[in-house]
Amino acid sequence: MPPDGGEREGSRWSRLRPADPIPVTEEMITPRSGSETPRFCPGCGQSWVTGATRCPACLHEVRSSGSFTAPTYSDTPSDPTPSSGRREVSVFNALSISRVLPVILVIVALVLGVRTLISRDQTVEVVPSSTVATTPTETVQALTFYADRISDIALEVADARTRGRQINDDWDRGRTDYEQTLQDMNDLVFQIGLLPVQLNTTDPPASLSDHFHQDLVDSLDEMIASARTMQEGLQSTDTGETRQAGLQDFESAAFEFALLSDQVTAAAEELSEPPEPDTADIVPEQ
């Protein structure tokens, strides 16, 4: 080989090729026994000097002949942060807990709800069936008193209805003069106007529905308004259309009040009647 390191043409060095690097195997760097040093350097592959603790070529150091361990080679670089594995495990554990915790809370809520329902069912007081079927005496008496008062008002309503029909018939057939008919109509309006006062002094019992008493009040108000319509029709210049329309509404309101009175009277009679004896308990006489 020339001094400058190049290849000379036609020389014997031109036919030689560089030698391939010898791969370092584990057998080459592993000592034969625990007391010997490796035969080759694990860092550069050069022959290891016997008894040396550091390679003269690459300065690779072996701490002791007995504690030598063969190096491990990995295709992936080492993790610069040794604690990253622990961080990944911690994050994974946190995610697992965040997913499991809502399920645990739902299960606990269901268990507590079932225990609450069971405790409520156990504390329910059992009412004997005999106390539910009976009606208090005070309720029967209050309803009976109310029905009697409504019946008295219903009698006056029926009388006013008859009088209203009679006044109109007498005027249409010419049985009475205008002054007498007008006086009779004024008396009728005054009589009907006193009925709401009687109804307001009668308190409905607690067992009666609220709208029932209000229906009675509305019927009397309709009768008063219809009686005034008849009064105005008598004084008008028409041929009796207004007066006849007022009479029709007057009789309809009186009929509705009579129906309501019959309903409350029937309810009071039903409650006041003693219960019928059971025929199964009656033993026929021998």
C-alpha positions as a Markdown table, in Angstrom:
| # | Residue | x | y | z |
|---|---|---|---|---|
| 1 | Met | 0.0 | 0.0 | 0.0 |
| 2 | Pro | 1.4 | 3.5 | -0.8 |
| 3 | Pro | 2.4 | 5.8 | 2.0 |
| 4 | Asp | -0.5 | 8.1 | 1.2 |
| 5 | Gly | -3.0 | 5.2 | 1.9 |
| 6 | Gly | -4.3 | 5.0 | -1.7 |
| 7 | Glu | -4.3 | 1.8 | -3.8 |
| 8 | Arg | -1.6 | 1.4 | -6.4 |
| 9 | Glu | -2.6 | 0.1 | -9.8 |
| 10 | Gly | -1.3 | -3.4 | -10.4 |
| 11 | Ser | -0.1 | -3.9 | -6.9 |
| 12 | Arg | -0.9 | -6.9 | -4.8 |
| 13 | Trp | -3.0 | -4.7 | -2.4 |
| 14 | Ser | -5.5 | -3.9 | -5.1 |
| 15 | Arg | -6.8 | -7.5 | -5.1 |
| 16 | Leu | -7.5 | -7.4 | -1.3 |
| 17 | Arg | -10.8 | -6.2 | 0.2 |
| 18 | Pro | -11.2 | -4.9 | 3.7 |
| 19 | Ala | -12.1 | -7.4 | 6.3 |
| 20 | Asp | -15.6 | -7.5 | 7.6 |
| 21 | Pro | -16.0 | -6.4 | 11.2 |
| 22 | Ile | -16.4 | -9.3 | 13.5 |
| 23 | Pro | -19.7 | -9.2 | 15.4 |
| 24 | Val | -19.4 | -9.3 | 19.1 |
| 25 | Thr | -21.4 | -12.2 | 20.5 |
| 26 | Glu | -22.5 | -12.9 | 24.0 |
| 27 | Glu | -20.0 | -15.8 | 24.3 |
| 28 | Met | -17.2 | -13.5 | 23.4 |
| 29 | Ile | -17.9 | -11.0 | 26.2 |
| 30 | Thr | -19.1 | -13.5 | 28.8 |
| 31 | Pro | -16.3 | -14.7 | 31.1 |
| 32 | Arg | -15.8 | -18.5 | 31.4 |
| 33 | Ser | -16.1 | -18.2 | 35.1 |
| 34 | Gly | -17.1 | -15.7 | 37.8 |
| 35 | Ser | -13.4 | -14.9 | 38.5 |
| 36 | Glu | -12.3 | -14.0 | 35.0 |
| 37 | Thr | -12.6 | -10.9 | 32.9 |
| 38 | Pro | -14.2 | -11.0 | 29.4 |
| 39 | Arg | -12.2 | -12.0 | 26.5 |
| 40 | Phe | -13.4 | -9.1 | 24.3 |
| 41 | Cys | -14.5 | -5.6 | 25.2 |
| 42 | Pro | -18.3 | -5.3 | 25.2 |
| 43 | Gly | -18.1 | -1.7 | 23.9 |
| 44 | Cys | -15.7 | -2.0 | 20.9 |
| 45 | Gly | -15.0 | -5.7 | 20.5 |
| 46 | Gln | -11.2 | -5.4 | 20.9 |
| 47 | Ser | -9.4 | -8.1 | 22.8 |
| 48 | Trp | -9.6 | -7.5 | 26.5 |
| 49 | Val | -6.3 | -7.1 | 28.4 |
| 50 | Thr | -6.1 | -9.7 | 31.1 |
| 51 | Gly | -6.4 | -8.2 | 34.6 |
| 52 | Ala | -7.4 | -4.7 | 33.3 |
| 53 | Thr | -10.5 | -3.0 | 34.5 |
| 54 | Arg | -10.8 | -0.6 | 31.5 |
| 55 | Cys | -10.6 | -1.1 | 27.8 |
| 56 | Pro | -7.6 | 0.9 | 26.4 |
| 57 | Ala | -9.4 | 1.5 | 23.1 |
| 58 | Cys | -12.9 | 2.7 | 24.2 |
| 59 | Leu | -12.3 | 3.2 | 27.9 |
| 60 | His | -15.2 | 0.8 | 28.8 |
| 61 | Glu | -14.9 | -0.1 | 32.4 |
| 62 | Val | -15.6 | -3.3 | 34.3 |
| 63 | Arg | -16.2 | -2.8 | 38.0 |
| 64 | Ser | -15.1 | -6.2 | 39.2 |
| 65 | Ser | -14.4 | -9.5 | 37.7 |
| 66 | Gly | -17.0 | -11.2 | 39.9 |
| 67 | Ser | -19.8 | -8.7 | 39.4 |
| 68 | Phe | -19.6 | -8.5 | 35.6 |
| 69 | Thr | -22.9 | -8.8 | 33.8 |
| 70 | Ala | -23.3 | -9.1 | 30.1 |
| 71 | Pro | -24.8 | -6.0 | 28.6 |
| 72 | Thr | -28.3 | -6.2 | 27.0 |
| 73 | Tyr | -28.9 | -4.7 | 23.6 |
| 74 | Ser | -32.4 | -3.3 | 22.7 |
| 75 | Asp | -33.7 | -1.9 | 19.4 |
| 76 | Thr | -35.6 | 0.9 | 21.2 |
| 77 | Pro | -33.8 | 3.7 | 23.1 |
| 78 | Ser | -34.1 | 3.8 | 26.8 |
| 79 | Asp | -36.7 | 5.9 | 28.4 |
| 80 | Pro | -35.1 | 9.1 | 29.7 |
| 81 | Thr | -37.7 | 9.4 | 32.4 |
| 82 | Pro | -37.6 | 6.3 | 34.5 |
| 83 | Ser | -40.8 | 7.3 | 36.3 |
| 84 | Ser | -42.9 | 7.5 | 33.1 |
| 85 | Gly | -44.0 | 3.9 | 33.6 |
| 86 | Arg | -45.3 | 4.7 | 37.1 |
| 87 | Arg | -47.1 | 7.8 | 35.7 |
| 88 | Glu | -48.9 | 5.7 | 33.1 |
| 89 | Val | -50.0 | 3.2 | 35.7 |
| 90 | Ser | -51.2 | 6.1 | 37.9 |
| 91 | Val | -53.2 | 7.7 | 35.1 |
| 92 | Phe | -54.7 | 4.3 | 34.2 |
| 93 | Asn | -55.7 | 3.7 | 37.8 |
| 94 | Ala | -57.3 | 7.2 | 38.0 |
| 95 | Leu | -59.3 | 6.5 | 34.8 |
| 96 | Ser | -60.4 | 3.2 | 36.1 |
| 97 | Ile | -61.6 | 4.7 | 39.3 |
| 98 | Ser | -63.5 | 7.5 | 37.5 |
| 99 | Arg | -65.4 | 5.0 | 35.5 |
| 100 | Val | -66.2 | 2.6 | 38.3 |
| 101 | Leu | -67.1 | 5.3 | 40.9 |
| 102 | Pro | -70.5 | 6.3 | 39.2 |
| 103 | Val | -71.5 | 2.6 | 39.0 |
| 104 | Ile | -70.8 | 2.2 | 42.7 |
| 105 | Leu | -72.8 | 5.3 | 43.6 |
| 106 | Val | -75.8 | 4.1 | 41.6 |
| 107 | Ile | -75.7 | 0.7 | 43.3 |
| 108 | Val | -75.5 | 2.4 | 46.8 |
| 109 | Ala | -78.4 | 4.7 | 45.9 |
| 110 | Leu | -80.6 | 1.7 | 44.8 |
| 111 | Val | -79.8 | -0.2 | 48.0 |
| 112 | Leu | -80.7 | 2.8 | 50.2 |
| 113 | Gly | -83.9 | 3.4 | 48.2 |
| 114 | Val | -85.0 | -0.2 | 48.6 |
| 115 | Arg | -84.3 | -0.1 | 52.4 |
| 116 | Thr | -86.3 | 3.1 | 52.7 |
| 117 | Leu | -89.3 | 1.6 | 50.9 |
| 118 | Ile | -89.1 | -1.5 | 53.1 |
| 119 | Ser | -89.0 | 0.6 | 56.3 |
| 120 | Arg | -92.0 | 2.7 | 55.1 |
| 121 | Asp | -94.0 | -0.4 | 54.3 |
| 122 | Gln | -93.3 | -1.9 | 57.8 |
| 123 | Thr | -94.4 | 1.3 | 59.5 |
| 124 | Val | -97.8 | 1.6 | 57.8 |
| 125 | Glu | -100.6 | 1.4 | 60.2 |
| 126 | Val | -103.3 | -1.1 | 59.4 |
| 127 | Val | -106.8 | 0.4 | 59.7 |
| 128 | Pro | -109.5 | -2.1 | 60.6 |
| 129 | Ser | -112.1 | -2.6 | 57.9 |
| 130 | Ser | -114.9 | -1.9 | 60.3 |
| 131 | Thr | -113.9 | 1.8 | 60.9 |
| 132 | Val | -113.8 | 2.5 | 57.1 |
| 133 | Ala | -117.3 | 1.4 | 56.3 |
| 134 | Thr | -119.0 | 3.3 | 59.1 |
| 135 | Thr | -120.3 | 6.9 | 58.7 |
| 136 | Pro | -119.9 | 9.4 | 61.6 |
| 137 | Thr | -123.1 | 10.4 | 63.2 |
| 138 | Glu | -122.2 | 14.1 | 63.0 |
| 139 | Thr | -121.9 | 13.9 | 59.2 |
| 140 | Val | -125.3 | 12.3 | 58.9 |
| 141 | Gln | -126.9 | 14.9 | 61.1 |
| 142 | Ala | -125.3 | 17.8 | 59.3 |
| 143 | Leu | -126.3 | 16.5 | 55.9 |
| 144 | Thr | -129.9 | 15.9 | 57.1 |
| 145 | Phe | -130.2 | 19.5 | 58.5 |
| 146 | Tyr | -128.8 | 20.9 | 55.2 |
| 147 | Ala | -131.2 | 18.9 | 53.1 |
| 148 | Asp | -134.2 | 20.1 | 55.2 |
| 149 | Arg | -133.2 | 23.7 | 54.7 |
| 150 | Ile | -132.8 | 23.3 | 51.0 |
| 151 | Ser | -136.1 | 21.5 | 50.8 |
| 152 | Asp | -137.8 | 24.5 | 52.4 |
| 153 | Ile | -136.2 | 26.9 | 49.9 |
| 154 | Ala | -137.2 | 24.5 | 47.1 |
| 155 | Leu | -140.9 | 24.9 | 48.1 |
| 156 | Glu | -140.7 | 28.6 | 47.8 |
| 157 | Val | -139.0 | 28.3 | 44.4 |
| 158 | Ala | -141.8 | 26.0 | 43.2 |
| 159 | Asp | -144.4 | 28.6 | 44.4 |
| 160 | Ala | -142.6 | 31.4 | 42.7 |
| 161 | Arg | -142.4 | 29.4 | 39.5 |
| 162 | Thr | -146.2 | 28.8 | 39.6 |
| 163 | Arg | -146.8 | 32.5 | 40.3 |
| 164 | Gly | -144.6 | 33.6 | 37.4 |
| 165 | Arg | -146.5 | 31.4 | 35.0 |
| 166 | Gln | -149.9 | 32.6 | 36.4 |
| 167 | Ile | -149.0 | 36.3 | 36.0 |
| 168 | Asn | -148.0 | 35.9 | 32.4 |
| 169 | Asp | -151.0 | 33.8 | 31.5 |
| 170 | Asp | -153.4 | 36.3 | 33.1 |
| 171 | Trp | -151.9 | 39.1 | 31.2 |
| 172 | Asp | -151.9 | 37.3 | 27.9 |
| 173 | Arg | -155.5 | 36.3 | 28.2 |
| 174 | Gly | -156.6 | 39.8 | 29.5 |
| 175 | Arg | -157.7 | 38.6 | 32.9 |
| 176 | Thr | -155.9 | 41.4 | 34.7 |
| 177 | Asp | -155.2 | 45.0 | 33.8 |
| 178 | Tyr | -151.7 | 46.5 | 33.3 |
| 179 | Glu | -151.4 | 48.0 | 36.7 |
| 180 | Gln | -152.3 | 44.8 | 38.5 |
| 181 | Thr | -150.0 | 42.7 | 36.3 |
| 182 | Leu | -147.1 | 45.1 | 37.0 |
| 183 | Gln | -147.7 | 45.0 | 40.7 |
| 184 | Asp | -147.8 | 41.2 | 40.7 |
| 185 | Met | -144.5 | 41.1 | 38.7 |
| 186 | Asn | -142.8 | 43.5 | 41.2 |
| 187 | Asp | -143.9 | 41.3 | 44.1 |
| 188 | Leu | -142.5 | 38.2 | 42.4 |
| 189 | Val | -139.1 | 39.9 | 41.9 |
| 190 | Phe | -139.0 | 40.9 | 45.5 |
| 191 | Gln | -139.9 | 37.4 | 46.7 |
| 192 | Ile | -137.2 | 35.8 | 44.6 |
| 193 | Gly | -134.6 | 38.3 | 45.8 |
| 194 | Leu | -135.0 | 37.0 | 49.4 |
| 195 | Leu | -134.2 | 33.4 | 48.6 |
| 196 | Pro | -130.4 | 33.8 | 48.2 |
| 197 | Val | -130.3 | 35.3 | 51.7 |
| 198 | Gln | -131.9 | 32.1 | 53.1 |
| 199 | Leu | -129.4 | 30.0 | 51.2 |
| 200 | Asn | -126.4 | 31.9 | 52.4 |
| 201 | Thr | -127.4 | 31.3 | 56.0 |
| 202 | Thr | -127.3 | 27.6 | 55.4 |
| 203 | Asp | -123.7 | 26.2 | 55.6 |
| 204 | Pro | -123.1 | 23.1 | 53.5 |
| 205 | Pro | -121.7 | 20.1 | 55.4 |
| 206 | Ala | -118.0 | 19.1 | 55.0 |
| 207 | Ser | -119.0 | 15.9 | 53.3 |
| 208 | Leu | -120.8 | 17.8 | 50.5 |
| 209 | Ser | -118.9 | 18.7 | 47.3 |
| 210 | Asp | -118.0 | 22.4 | 46.9 |
| 211 | His | -119.6 | 22.8 | 43.5 |
| 212 | Phe | -123.0 | 21.4 | 44.6 |
| 213 | His | -123.8 | 24.4 | 46.9 |
| 214 | Gln | -122.5 | 26.8 | 44.2 |
| 215 | Asp | -124.9 | 25.2 | 41.7 |
| 216 | Leu | -127.8 | 26.1 | 44.0 |
| 217 | Val | -126.6 | 29.7 | 44.3 |
| 218 | Asp | -126.3 | 29.9 | 40.5 |
| 219 | Ser | -129.9 | 28.6 | 40.0 |
| 220 | Leu | -131.3 | 31.3 | 42.3 |
| 221 | Asp | -129.3 | 34.0 | 40.6 |
| 222 | Glu | -130.7 | 32.9 | 37.2 |
| 223 | Met | -134.2 | 33.0 | 38.6 |
| 224 | Ile | -133.8 | 36.6 | 39.8 |
| 225 | Ala | -132.3 | 37.7 | 36.5 |
| 226 | Ser | -135.1 | 36.0 | 34.5 |
| 227 | Ala | -137.8 | 37.6 | 36.8 |
| 228 | Arg | -136.3 | 41.0 | 36.0 |
| 229 | Thr | -136.4 | 40.2 | 32.3 |
| 230 | Met | -140.1 | 39.5 | 32.5 |
| 231 | Gln | -140.6 | 42.8 | 34.4 |
| 232 | Glu | -138.8 | 44.7 | 31.7 |
| 233 | Gly | -140.7 | 42.8 | 29.0 |
| 234 | Leu | -143.9 | 43.8 | 30.5 |
| 235 | Gln | -142.9 | 47.5 | 30.3 |
| 236 | Ser | -141.5 | 47.2 | 26.8 |
| 237 | Thr | -143.2 | 48.0 | 23.5 |
| 238 | Asp | -142.7 | 44.6 | 21.9 |
| 239 | Thr | -145.4 | 42.0 | 21.5 |
| 240 | Gly | -144.3 | 39.9 | 24.5 |
| 241 | Glu | -141.1 | 38.2 | 23.1 |
| 242 | Thr | -138.9 | 39.6 | 25.8 |
| 243 | Arg | -141.4 | 38.6 | 28.6 |
| 244 | Gln | -141.8 | 35.1 | 27.2 |
| 245 | Ala | -138.1 | 34.5 | 26.9 |
| 246 | Gly | -137.7 | 35.6 | 30.5 |
| 247 | Leu | -140.4 | 33.3 | 31.6 |
| 248 | Gln | -138.7 | 30.3 | 29.9 |
| 249 | Asp | -135.4 | 31.0 | 31.6 |
| 250 | Phe | -137.2 | 31.5 | 34.9 |
| 251 | Glu | -138.9 | 28.1 | 34.8 |
| 252 | Ser | -135.7 | 26.4 | 33.7 |
| 253 | Ala | -133.7 | 27.8 | 36.6 |
| 254 | Ala | -136.5 | 26.8 | 39.0 |
| 255 | Phe | -136.6 | 23.3 | 37.6 |
| 256 | Glu | -132.8 | 22.9 | 38.0 |
| 257 | Phe | -133.0 | 24.0 | 41.7 |
| 258 | Ala | -135.7 | 21.4 | 42.3 |
| 259 | Leu | -133.5 | 18.7 | 40.9 |
| 260 | Leu | -130.5 | 19.7 | 43.1 |
| 261 | Ser | -132.8 | 19.7 | 46.1 |
| 262 | Asp | -134.0 | 16.2 | 45.4 |
| 263 | Gln | -130.4 | 14.9 | 45.1 |
| 264 | Val | -129.3 | 16.2 | 48.5 |
| 265 | Thr | -132.6 | 14.9 | 50.1 |
| 266 | Ala | -132.0 | 11.4 | 48.6 |
| 267 | Ala | -128.4 | 11.4 | 49.9 |
| 268 | Ala | -129.4 | 12.3 | 53.4 |
| 269 | Glu | -132.1 | 9.7 | 53.5 |
| 270 | Glu | -129.7 | 7.0 | 52.2 |
| 271 | Leu | -127.2 | 7.8 | 55.0 |
| 272 | Ser | -129.8 | 8.0 | 57.8 |
| 273 | Glu | -131.4 | 4.6 | 56.9 |
| 274 | Pro | -130.1 | 1.7 | 59.2 |
| 275 | Pro | -128.2 | -1.0 | 57.3 |
| 276 | Glu | -130.2 | -4.0 | 56.3 |
| 277 | Pro | -129.5 | -7.2 | 58.3 |
| 278 | Asp | -127.6 | -10.0 | 56.6 |
| 279 | Thr | -130.0 | -12.7 | 55.7 |
| 280 | Ala | -127.2 | -15.3 | 56.2 |
| 281 | Asp | -127.2 | -14.6 | 59.9 |
| 282 | Ile | -130.9 | -15.0 | 60.4 |
| 283 | Val | -131.8 | -18.5 | 61.7 |
| 284 | Pro | -135.3 | -19.6 | 60.7 |
| 285 | Glu | -137.6 | -20.6 | 63.5 |
| 286 | Gln | -138.2 | -24.3 | 63.8 |
